[in-house]
Amino acid sequence: MATENTVTTLERMANLLRIRSIESTQAANSGHPTSCASMAEITSTLFFNVMRYDPQNPKNPAADRFVLSKGHCAPILYAAWAEAGAFPVADLNSLRKIDSDLEGHPTPRLNFIDVATGSLGQGIGFAAGMAYAGKYLDKSDYRVYCVMGDGECSEGSVWEAFWFSSFYKLNNLCGIIDVNRLGQSEATPLQHEMETYRKRVDAFGWHAIIVDGQNVTELLDAFKEASTIKDKPTCILAKTLKGAGLKGIENELDWHGKPLGDKAAGIIADLKKLVNEETLIRPEIAKITAKVAEIKKSKEIKLSSPPNYDGKKEIATRLAHGTALEKLGKSCEHIIALDGDTKNSTYSIKFHDSFPKRFVECYIAEQNMVAVAIGIATRQRYTCFVHTFAAFLMRAADQIRMGAISFTQVKYVGSHAGISIGEDGPSQMALEDFAFFRTVPNIVCFYPSDAVSAERAVELAASYEGAVYIRTSRPNFPIIYKNDEVFHIGQAKIVVESSADCCTVVAAGVTLHEAVKASEILKKTGKAIRIIDIFTVKPIDRDTIRKSVNATHDRLLIVEDHYLEGGLGEAVMAALADQPNITIAHLAVREVARSGKSAELLDKYGIDAQHIVNAIEQLIENKT
């Protein structure tokens, strides 16, 4: 049992955190003080009694982790860290200022934040990844805590994470749902139906504990109980009131996302009486007790052996990627692979079979798979490769977006891209993937065209300090490059070239091989073309393209197995926007495709060798 002094001190700390939240949102003239108020006791109990961490070294790998899924409550999170000694309390009033890292929702610009939150429903997936890493990879007893709002529990991603966490028996994970009843514009669906919450949590295999979320004693008992559960995660269902402790505002609608205005001074004065800060002795932070092995990752992760192809057999880039991933696993024990029940198609199964303890099967729950990978990859201990069909990665677009805001270094591998996959039909054909991934800040987008370049793309991805997207293909392709060919990010390859070239063709993947076929057809009519394998769609090799186009009568054809908008074509045209005299043609998929054989589809949608020949002849005719 907690002593009366402990409880009283934590209650006073909770009200101090309320004051700090009100003051900082008043200074910013924006923010969410009422949402902060409902979780004040939860925060004080966690930060000043339960969690083991070091405010001076927040990224200590042995420390307990905290994820604020309801990221709009950033002011109280910042207040807790400030009161713990991570930075000066006076800095709290820089909340939401342009020159402050205390942003409206937390991001890892702050050294005590692991993941960006605020896009609701994602925090528990990130936390599940951290807990998985703790239990199965670090083999440590640090714990992971995640505070969610009741409103975000309408998100399916929350329940994907709940399922994953119970399946993997993540007893080191403790979720806390702040059931404060009120959403942004109206009451939440279940309001205070705590028994319904309990049944849902129980149905997903978690240990449920219902508490009064404003009662420190009950919270302390709940967190202690959670630490004793051996075979499942725990969810503390905290019944709270929005605006708790704020007179005239508590449990009232229409105060979401608003500073308290002229009510602030009176409320702060009342809270100060409860805190009596002059006599408040702040609790000592619980010492870190977990042990974690030190990880020393090489800056450059290399394949255990180079590509080894004799050129006699055609190989799919998805298969070559699997071969390379297995090689990386041999050379670096901190490579982790995740898949969404497609491992025998993406060929991540090669890694799975060689390194089963470093493979995470996430099943058909792509949003959670990405969130888990981002969670595992925090604190830069593990390099995660995420796999599924490229089309299904789009389900996790928002998690990938939030990963970018988290500065994650996760590598995304999307297979079965484009119409070249054939008979499976349009629901399986990623034709918009580059349009999305190109917008992700600081990401590198690879599009390898043969087995050698695919292996090297995987190798380069592993060492790149940022997120990566690798688009792999289903069809088998001829080997283009020698096994010792050197590749670099942002550097294209000229694969067909002569001094008499009349046009430059930029392509990748299946269309590169169609362009090579087209060059053979054109050669019979006395025409030569220059063909560029782009290798990385982002960053794009502007100089190689520009020089080649200028040397080929300023004629350019771009061919891609992607929709017209947002892909390789627009990337190339944006790179050449300052070149006024270039004549450009663009072949791409312009409508919803259908099932058929790969060759039939390339012909039907105008991106096969014959359509390339026709487009080049038209370019020559138009610019003579």
Buried (B, 14 or more C-beta within 10 A) or exposed (E): EBEEEBBEBBBBBBBBBBBBBBBBBBBBEEBBBBBBBBBBBBBBBBBBBBBBBBBEBBBBBBBBBBBBBBBBBBBBBBBBBBBBEBBEBEBBBBBBEEEBBBBBBBBBEBEBBBBBBBBBBBBBBBBBBBBBBBBBBBEBBBBBBBBBBBBBBBBEBBBBBBBBBBBBBBBBBBBBBBBBBBBEEEBBEBBBEBEEBBEBBEEBBBBBBBBEBBBBBBBBBBBEBBBEBEEBBBBBBBBBBBBBBBEEBBBEEEBBBBBBEEBBEEBBEBBBEBBEEEEBEBBEBBEBEBEBEEBEBEEEBBBEEBBEBEBEEBBBBBBBBBBBBBBBBBBBEBBBBBBBBBBEBBBBBBBBEBBEEBBBBBBEBBBBBBBBBBBBBBBBBBBBBBBBBBBBBBBBBBBBBBBBBBBBBBBBBBBBBBBBBBEEBBEBBBBBBBBBBBEBEEBBBBBBBBBBBBBBBBBBBBBBEBBBBBBBBBBEBBBBBEBEBEBEBBBBBBBBBEEEBBBBBBBBBBBBBBBBBBBEBBEEEEBBBBBBBBBBBBBBBBEBBBEBBBEBBBBBBBBBBBBBEBBBBBBBBEBBEEBEEBBBBBBBBEEEBBBBEBBBBBBBBBBBBBBBBBBBBEBBEEBE
